[in-house]
Amino acid sequence: MQNITLTVEDADAYIDEENVSVAVAHALKASTKWLSAESVKRLGVKLRIRSSAGRRRVRKGKIKGSNGSVWFGLRPLNVAYIRDYTQTKTGVISGGERFYKGAFVASINGSPETIYRRTRPRSKVNRPRAKPLPKGQRRKRKSPPIEVVREEFSPDMLTIITDIEFELNGIFKEAFFDYLDSLHQ
């Protein structure tokens, strides 16, 4: 929650309550639009993630009266969505710099390709081959469970968002006074 306090130097020109409430709504709309666009851009540059992944984590809320909101998702991001990746024999390389050992790329049940990792290694049991089942039935394979590989960004995201908050106050003031000036010209 960010509170913004304005002082008006030429109060006689801006004293109309209706104009001030319309200017607040206009400035709030402009500042939330700027905040969401600027945060996606800065998150992409500083964290080296795709802008589509950043847009998934930033949502503008509706403006009601003098309240507006922008939601930031701070949960870990799926590695397949944030950078280009390449599968190797021993794992997956993401963005040319990060290596995830033992990870693999797969599409499960028709979903888009995602990067997975086994939660525990496969068991190495040496036993004789079992007899075939009757009528072409198959034995169920007992693979260890898998999990999606995600990357944590929340501490870095918080510092970027707090940096943008300092600039937000100036953007709001500029939009507020520009709208009032356009009414009185």
Accessible surface in RSA format (square Angstrom, percent):
REM  Atomic radii and reference values for relative SASA: ProtOr
REM  Chains: A
REM  Algorithm: Lee & Richards
REM  Probe-radius: 1.40
REM  Slices: 20
REM RES _ NUM      All-atoms   Total-Side   Main-Chain    Non-polar    All polar
REM                ABS   REL    ABS   REL    ABS   REL    ABS   REL    ABS   REL
RES MET A   1   216.96 112.4 130.34  86.3  86.63 206.3 121.07 102.9  95.89 127.0
RES GLN A   2    68.04  38.0  41.61  30.4  26.43  62.9  28.10  59.8  39.94  30.3
RES ASN A   3   129.05  89.0 101.36  97.9  27.69  66.7  32.04  77.1  97.01  93.8
RES ILE A   4    51.00  29.0  18.00  13.4  33.00  79.5  18.47  13.3  32.52  88.3
RES THR A   5   113.86  81.0  94.93  96.2  18.93  45.1  67.69  90.9  46.16  69.8
RES LEU A   6    43.69  24.3  17.54  12.5  26.15  65.7  18.34  12.9  25.35  68.2
RES THR A   7   115.95  82.5  99.64 101.0  16.31  38.9  75.30 101.1  40.65  61.5
RES VAL A   8    56.69  37.3  32.70  29.6  23.99  57.8  33.02  28.7  23.67  64.2
RES GLU A   9   177.62 102.0 137.02 103.7  40.60  96.7  58.40 113.0 119.23  97.3
RES ASP A  10    85.04  59.6  80.09  79.7   4.95  11.7  29.15  68.6  55.89  55.7
RES ALA A  11    45.55  41.9  41.30  63.7   4.25   9.7  42.21  59.4   3.34   8.9
RES ASP A  12   131.80  92.3 112.90 112.4  18.90  44.7  33.56  79.0  98.24  98.0
RES ALA A  13    40.41  37.2  25.59  39.5  14.82  33.7  36.52  51.4   3.89  10.3
RES TYR A  14    35.08  16.4  31.83  18.1   3.25   8.5  10.26   7.7  24.81  30.6
RES ILE A  15   129.55  73.7 114.71  85.5  14.83  35.7 117.32  84.5  12.23  33.2
RES ASP A  16    68.71  48.1  62.07  61.8   6.64  15.7  24.66  58.0  44.06  43.9
RES GLU A  17   136.67  78.5 133.42 100.9   3.25   7.7  61.12 118.2  75.54  61.7
RES GLU A  18   124.53  71.5 118.14  89.4   6.39  15.2  37.02  71.6  87.52  71.5
RES ASN A  19    32.44  22.4  32.44  31.4   0.00   0.0   0.03   0.1  32.42  31.3
RES VAL A  20    43.70  28.8  43.70  39.6   0.00   0.0  43.70  38.0   0.00   0.0
RES SER A  21    62.68  53.0  51.11  68.2  11.57  26.7  43.92  93.5  18.76  26.3
RES VAL A  22    64.63  42.5  61.30  55.5   3.33   8.0  64.10  55.7   0.52   1.4
RES ALA A  23     0.00   0.0   0.00   0.0   0.00   0.0   0.00   0.0   0.00   0.0
RES VAL A  24    34.93  23.0  34.93  31.6   0.00   0.0  34.93  30.4   0.00   0.0
RES ALA A  25    39.80  36.6  37.25  57.5   2.55   5.8  37.60  52.9   2.20   5.8
RES HIS A  26    81.49  44.5  75.18  52.3   6.31  16.1  47.10  48.5  34.39  40.0
RES ALA A  27     0.00   0.0   0.00   0.0   0.00   0.0   0.00   0.0   0.00   0.0
RES LEU A  28    24.97  13.9  24.97  17.9   0.00   0.0  24.97  17.5   0.00   0.0
RES LYS A  29   134.00  65.4 133.56  81.9   0.44   1.0  76.39  68.8  57.61  61.4
RES ALA A  30    34.92  32.1  25.95  40.0   8.97  20.4  31.00  43.7   3.92  10.4
RES SER A  31     3.55   3.0   3.55   4.7   0.00   0.0   0.03   0.1   3.52   4.9
RES THR A  32    12.75   9.1  12.57  12.7   0.18   0.4   8.97  12.0   3.78   5.7
RES LYS A  33   129.78  63.3 129.59  79.5   0.19   0.4  72.61  65.4  57.17  60.9
RES TRP A  34    57.26  23.0  52.20  25.3   5.06  11.9  42.74  22.8  14.52  23.6
RES LEU A  35    16.10   9.0  16.10  11.5   0.00   0.0  16.10  11.3   0.00   0.0
RES SER A  36    14.93  12.6  14.59  19.5   0.34   0.8   8.18  17.4   6.75   9.5
RES ALA A  37    63.92  58.8  49.83  76.9  14.09  32.0  59.51  83.8   4.41  11.7
RES GLU A  38    25.24  14.5  23.78  18.0   1.46   3.5   2.35   4.6  22.89  18.7
RES SER A  39     0.26   0.2   0.26   0.3   0.00   0.0   0.26   0.6   0.00   0.0
RES VAL A  40    19.10  12.6  18.79  17.0   0.31   0.7  18.79  16.3   0.31   0.8
RES LYS A  41   126.83  61.9 116.92  71.7   9.91  23.6  76.84  69.2  49.99  53.2
RES ARG A  42    49.23  20.7  48.06  24.5   1.16   2.8  16.94  23.2  32.28  19.6
RES LEU A  43     0.36   0.2   0.36   0.3   0.00   0.0   0.36   0.3   0.00   0.0
RES GLY A  44    11.76  14.5   0.00   N/A  11.76  14.5   6.88  18.9   4.88  10.9
RES VAL A  45   111.72  73.5  94.59  85.6  17.13  41.3 101.36  88.1  10.36  28.1
RES LYS A  46   124.55  60.8  93.18  57.2  31.37  74.7  66.16  59.5  58.39  62.2
RES LEU A  47    16.07   9.0   8.22   5.9   7.85  19.7  12.13   8.5   3.94  10.6
RES ARG A  48   131.03  55.0 122.26  62.3   8.76  20.9  55.71  76.1  75.32  45.6
RES ILE A  49    15.01   8.5   1.91   1.4  13.10  31.6   4.82   3.5  10.18  27.6
RES ARG A  50    97.06  40.8  87.84  44.8   9.21  21.9  44.37  60.6  52.68  31.9
RES SER A  51    58.54  49.5  51.52  68.8   7.02  16.2  27.47  58.5  31.08  43.5
RES SER A  52    49.64  41.9  46.36  61.9   3.28   7.6  33.49  71.3  16.15  22.6
RES ALA A  53     1.54   1.4   0.99   1.5   0.55   1.3   1.54   2.2   0.00   0.0
RES GLY A  54     0.62   0.8   0.00   N/A   0.62   0.8   0.62   1.7   0.00   0.0
RES ARG A  55   136.37  57.3 128.75  65.6   7.62  18.1  56.63  77.4  79.74  48.3
RES ARG A  56   121.21  50.9 113.73  58.0   7.48  17.8  41.88  57.2  79.33  48.1
RES ARG A  57    43.48  18.3  43.48  22.2   0.00   0.0   3.07   4.2  40.41  24.5
RES VAL A  58    11.97   7.9   0.98   0.9  11.00  26.5   0.98   0.8  11.00  29.8
RES ARG A  59   139.39  58.5 135.67  69.2   3.72   8.9  46.24  63.2  93.15  56.5
RES LYS A  60   111.00  54.2  79.40  48.7  31.60  75.2  43.81  39.4  67.19  71.6
RES GLY A  61    31.34  38.7   0.00   N/A  31.34  38.7  21.95  60.2   9.40  21.0
RES LYS A  62   171.35  83.6 150.59  92.4  20.77  49.4 100.53  90.5  70.82  75.4
RES ILE A  63    55.44  31.6  27.92  20.8  27.52  66.3  27.92  20.1  27.52  74.7
RES LYS A  64   149.14  72.8 140.17  86.0   8.97  21.4  88.27  79.5  60.86  64.8
RES GLY A  65    65.00  80.2   0.00   N/A  65.00  80.2  45.96 126.1  19.03  42.6
RES SER A  66    79.80  67.4  58.83  78.5  20.97  48.3  28.17  60.0  51.63  72.3
RES ASN A  67    99.52  68.6  95.56  92.3   3.96   9.5  26.12  62.9  73.40  70.9
RES GLY A  68    31.86  39.3   0.00   N/A  31.86  39.3   2.37   6.5  29.49  66.0
RES SER A  69    63.64  53.8  57.40  76.6   6.24  14.4  46.36  98.7  17.27  24.2
RES VAL A  70    26.72  17.6   2.46   2.2  24.26  58.5   2.69   2.3  24.02  65.2
RES TRP A  71   132.11  53.0 126.66  61.3   5.45  12.8 106.36  56.7  25.75  41.8
RES PHE A  72    38.11  19.1  22.92  14.2  15.20  39.5  22.92  13.9  15.20  43.5
RES GLY A  73     3.41   4.2   0.00   N/A   3.41   4.2   3.34   9.2   0.08   0.2
RES LEU A  74    62.26  34.7  54.14  38.7   8.12  20.4  54.65  38.4   7.61  20.5
RES ARG A  75   184.31  77.4 180.12  91.8   4.19  10.0  63.78  87.2 120.53  73.0
RES PRO A  76    43.68  31.8  41.89  38.2   1.79   6.5  41.95  34.6   1.73  10.8
RES LEU A  77     7.45   4.2   7.44   5.3   0.01   0.0   7.45   5.2   0.00   0.0
RES ASN A  78    15.31  10.6  11.99  11.6   3.33   8.0   3.54   8.5  11.78  11.4
RES VAL A  79     0.00   0.0   0.00   0.0   0.00   0.0   0.00   0.0   0.00   0.0
RES ALA A  80     5.26   4.8   1.17   1.8   4.09   9.3   1.17   1.7   4.09  10.8
RES TYR A  81    64.49  30.1  62.73  35.7   1.76   4.6  41.89  31.5  22.60  27.9
RES ILE A  82     0.63   0.4   0.14   0.1   0.50   1.2   0.14   0.1   0.50   1.4
RES ARG A  83    14.98   6.3  11.71   6.0   3.27   7.8  14.12  19.3   0.86   0.5
RES ASP A  84   103.98  72.8  97.35  96.9   6.64  15.7  35.80  84.2  68.19  68.0
RES TYR A  85    59.58  27.8  35.58  20.2  24.00  62.5  24.96  18.8  34.62  42.7
RES THR A  86    84.85  60.4  80.75  81.9   4.11   9.8  54.11  72.7  30.74  46.5
RES GLN A  87    91.89  51.4  65.70  48.0  26.19  62.3  20.12  42.8  71.77  54.4
RES THR A  88    50.45  35.9  34.79  35.3  15.66  37.3  44.45  59.7   6.00   9.1
RES LYS A  89   213.19 104.0 169.81 104.2  43.38 103.3 121.28 109.2  91.91  97.9
RES THR A  90    89.86  63.9  79.06  80.1  10.80  25.7  72.66  97.6  17.20  26.0
RES GLY A  91     1.57   1.9   0.00   N/A   1.57   1.9   0.27   0.7   1.31   2.9
RES VAL A  92     0.00   0.0   0.00   0.0   0.00   0.0   0.00   0.0   0.00   0.0
RES ILE A  93    58.38  33.2  57.43  42.8   0.95   2.3  57.43  41.4   0.95   2.6
RES SER A  94     0.00   0.0   0.00   0.0   0.00   0.0   0.00   0.0   0.00   0.0
RES GLY A  95    26.71  32.9   0.00   N/A  26.71  32.9  13.70  37.6  13.01  29.1
RES GLY A  96    70.87  87.4   0.00   N/A  70.87  87.4  32.35  88.8  38.52  86.3
RES GLU A  97    91.75  52.7  54.82  41.5  36.93  87.9  35.68  69.0  56.07  45.8
RES ARG A  98   101.53  42.6  97.14  49.5   4.39  10.4  26.69  36.5  74.84  45.4
RES PHE A  99    98.28  49.2  69.12  42.8  29.16  75.9  69.12  41.9  29.16  83.5
RES TYR A 100    28.62  13.4  26.88  15.3   1.74   4.5  27.13  20.4   1.50   1.8
RES LYS A 101   160.75  78.4 145.67  89.4  15.08  35.9  88.82  79.9  71.94  76.6
RES GLY A 102    45.64  56.3   0.00   N/A  45.64  56.3  34.33  94.2  11.31  25.3
RES ALA A 103     5.39   5.0   0.00   0.0   5.39  12.3   0.00   0.0   5.39  14.3
RES PHE A 104    46.84  23.4  46.84  29.0   0.00   0.0  46.84  28.4   0.00   0.0
RES VAL A 105    28.71  18.9  10.55   9.6  18.16  43.8  10.55   9.2  18.16  49.2
RES ALA A 106    27.30  25.1  20.52  31.7   6.77  15.4  27.30  38.4   0.00   0.0
RES SER A 107    63.82  53.9  34.09  45.5  29.73  68.5  24.72  52.6  39.10  54.8
RES ILE A 108    65.96  37.5  59.62  44.4   6.34  15.3  62.39  44.9   3.57   9.7
RES ASN A 109   152.69 105.3 106.40 102.8  46.29 111.5  40.27  96.9 112.42 108.7
RES GLY A 110    78.97  97.4   0.00   N/A  78.97  97.4  38.28 105.1  40.69  91.1
RES SER A 111    42.47  35.9  32.50  43.4   9.97  23.0  37.41  79.7   5.05   7.1
RES PRO A 112    90.47  65.9  77.40  70.6  13.07  47.5  90.07  74.4   0.40   2.5
RES GLU A 113    97.42  55.9  86.58  65.5  10.84  25.8  23.07  44.6  74.35  60.7
RES THR A 114     9.02   6.4   9.02   9.1   0.00   0.0   2.74   3.7   6.28   9.5
RES ILE A 115     0.00   0.0   0.00   0.0   0.00   0.0   0.00   0.0   0.00   0.0
RES TYR A 116    22.24  10.4  22.24  12.7   0.00   0.0   8.52   6.4  13.73  16.9
RES ARG A 117    78.78  33.1  78.78  40.2   0.00   0.0  26.48  36.2  52.29  31.7
RES ARG A 118    69.61  29.2  57.16  29.1  12.45  29.6  21.44  29.3  48.17  29.2
RES THR A 119    74.51  53.0  39.28  39.8  35.23  84.0  40.57  54.5  33.94  51.3
RES ARG A 120   139.95  58.8 135.40  69.0   4.55  10.8  54.79  74.9  85.16  51.6
RES PRO A 121   118.13  86.1 100.10  91.2  18.03  65.5 110.08  90.9   8.04  50.0
RES ARG A 122   100.57  42.2  89.78  45.8  10.79  25.7  50.45  68.9  50.12  30.4
RES SER A 123    98.71  83.4  65.76  87.8  32.95  75.9  45.85  97.6  52.86  74.1
RES LYS A 124   192.79  94.1 155.92  95.7  36.87  87.8 106.63  96.0  86.17  91.8
RES VAL A 125    95.19  62.6  67.44  61.1  27.75  66.9  70.88  61.6  24.31  65.9
RES ASN A 126   155.48 107.2 120.70 116.6  34.77  83.7  35.53  85.5 119.94 115.9
RES ARG A 127   183.28  77.0 154.40  78.7  28.88  68.8  48.12  65.8 135.16  81.9
RES PRO A 128   123.54  90.0 102.58  93.5  20.95  76.2 114.83  94.8   8.71  54.1
RES ARG A 129   232.11  97.5 194.88  99.3  37.23  88.6  80.34 109.8 151.76  92.0
RES ALA A 130    55.48  51.0  34.44  53.2  21.03  47.8  43.82  61.7  11.66  30.9
RES LYS A 131   173.23  84.5 166.74 102.3   6.49  15.4 112.56 101.3  60.67  64.6
RES PRO A 132   124.09  90.4  99.34  90.6  24.75  90.0 107.66  88.9  16.42 102.1
RES LEU A 133    60.06  33.4  46.65  33.4  13.40  33.7  46.98  33.0  13.08  35.2
RES PRO A 134    92.24  67.2  80.38  73.3  11.87  43.1  92.15  76.1   0.10   0.6
RES LYS A 135   196.92  96.1 150.81  92.5  46.11 109.8 110.80  99.7  86.13  91.7
RES GLY A 136    70.84  87.4   0.00   N/A  70.84  87.4  40.96 112.4  29.88  66.9
RES GLN A 137   111.15  62.2  92.73  67.8  18.42  43.9  33.90  72.2  77.25  58.6
RES ARG A 138   220.62  92.6 189.84  96.8  30.78  73.3  67.15  91.8 153.47  93.0
RES ARG A 139   135.33  56.8 108.13  55.1  27.20  64.8  62.40  85.3  72.94  44.2
RES LYS A 140   183.93  89.7 160.01  98.2  23.92  57.0 112.09 100.9  71.84  76.5
RES ARG A 141   166.71  70.0 142.13  72.5  24.58  58.5  71.47  97.7  95.24  57.7
RES LYS A 142   187.60  91.5 151.45  92.9  36.15  86.1 104.28  93.9  83.32  88.8
RES SER A 143    44.28  37.4  21.36  28.5  22.93  52.8  17.30  36.8  26.98  37.8
RES PRO A 144     9.32   6.8   5.97   5.4   3.35  12.2   6.04   5.0   3.27  20.4
RES PRO A 145    71.30  52.0  59.81  54.5  11.49  41.8  71.30  58.9   0.00   0.0
RES ILE A 146    59.19  33.7  35.47  26.4  23.72  57.2  35.47  25.5  23.72  64.4
RES GLU A 147    85.03  48.8  78.53  59.4   6.50  15.5  26.54  51.3  58.49  47.8
RES VAL A 148    45.09  29.7  31.10  28.2  14.00  33.7  31.10  27.0  14.00  38.0
RES VAL A 149     4.67   3.1   1.27   1.2   3.39   8.2   4.67   4.1   0.00   0.0
RES ARG A 150   129.87  54.5 103.34  52.7  26.53  63.2  27.42  37.5 102.45  62.1
RES GLU A 151    14.74   8.5  12.36   9.4   2.38   5.7  14.50  28.1   0.23   0.2
RES GLU A 152    97.40  55.9  76.04  57.5  21.36  50.8  50.21  97.1  47.19  38.5
RES PHE A 153     7.36   3.7   7.06   4.4   0.30   0.8   7.23   4.4   0.13   0.4
RES SER A 154    24.32  20.6  24.32  32.5   0.00   0.0   9.53  20.3  14.79  20.7
RES PRO A 155    85.20  62.1  76.80  70.0   8.40  30.5  82.72  68.3   2.48  15.4
RES ASP A 156    72.55  50.8  71.60  71.3   0.95   2.2   9.38  22.1  63.17  63.0
RES MET A 157     1.90   1.0   1.90   1.3   0.00   0.0   1.19   1.0   0.71   0.9
RES LEU A 158    87.54  48.8  87.44  62.6   0.09   0.2  87.54  61.5   0.00   0.0
RES THR A 159    84.09  59.8  80.84  82.0   3.24   7.7  72.89  97.9  11.19  16.9
RES ILE A 160     8.07   4.6   7.91   5.9   0.16   0.4   8.07   5.8   0.00   0.0
RES ILE A 161    14.62   8.3  14.40  10.7   0.21   0.5  14.62  10.5   0.00   0.0
RES THR A 162    63.00  44.8  62.51  63.4   0.49   1.2  53.23  71.5   9.77  14.8
RES ASP A 163    69.03  48.4  64.60  64.3   4.43  10.5  16.34  38.5  52.69  52.5
RES ILE A 164     0.14   0.1   0.14   0.1   0.00   0.0   0.14   0.1   0.00   0.0
RES GLU A 165    69.80  40.1  69.77  52.8   0.03   0.1   8.99  17.4  60.81  49.7
RES PHE A 166   164.45  82.3 144.04  89.2  20.41  53.1 147.66  89.5  16.79  48.0
RES GLU A 167    75.74  43.5  66.28  50.1   9.47  22.5  39.87  77.1  35.87  29.3
RES LEU A 168    20.09  11.2  20.09  14.4   0.00   0.0  20.09  14.1   0.00   0.0
RES ASN A 169    47.65  32.9  47.65  46.1   0.00   0.0   8.44  20.3  39.21  37.9
RES GLY A 170    40.55  50.0   0.00   N/A  40.55  50.0  34.46  94.6   6.09  13.6
RES ILE A 171    45.80  26.1  45.03  33.5   0.77   1.9  45.18  32.5   0.63   1.7
RES PHE A 172    14.42   7.2  14.42   8.9   0.00   0.0  14.42   8.7   0.00   0.0
RES LYS A 173    78.43  38.3  78.41  48.1   0.02   0.1  30.39  27.3  48.04  51.2
RES GLU A 174   106.87  61.4  97.69  73.9   9.18  21.8  36.90  71.4  69.97  57.1
RES ALA A 175    14.41  13.3   8.78  13.6   5.63  12.8  13.77  19.4   0.65   1.7
RES PHE A 176     4.70   2.4   4.70   2.9   0.00   0.0   4.70   2.9   0.00   0.0
RES PHE A 177    57.80  28.9  57.80  35.8   0.00   0.0  57.80  35.0   0.00   0.0
RES ASP A 178    82.76  58.0  75.72  75.4   7.03  16.6  26.39  62.1  56.37  56.2
RES TYR A 179    53.52  25.0  49.30  28.1   4.21  11.0  29.54  22.2  23.98  29.6
RES LEU A 180     0.00   0.0   0.00   0.0   0.00   0.0   0.00   0.0   0.00   0.0
RES ASP A 181    55.10  38.6  53.15  52.9   1.94   4.6  15.62  36.8  39.48  39.4
RES SER A 182    71.20  60.2  47.39  63.2  23.81  54.8  43.79  93.2  27.42  38.4
RES LEU A 183    77.24  43.0  48.10  34.4  29.14  73.3  50.74  35.6  26.50  71.3
RES HIS A 184    85.64  46.8  51.59  35.9  34.06  87.1  39.75  41.0  45.89  53.4
RES GLN A 185   182.00 101.8 113.05  82.6  68.95 164.2  68.77 146.4 113.23  85.9
END  Absolute sums over single chains surface
CHAIN  1 A    13346.8      10785.3       2561.4       7238.4       6108.4
END  Absolute sums over all chains
TOTAL         13346.8      10785.3       2561.4       7238.4       6108.4
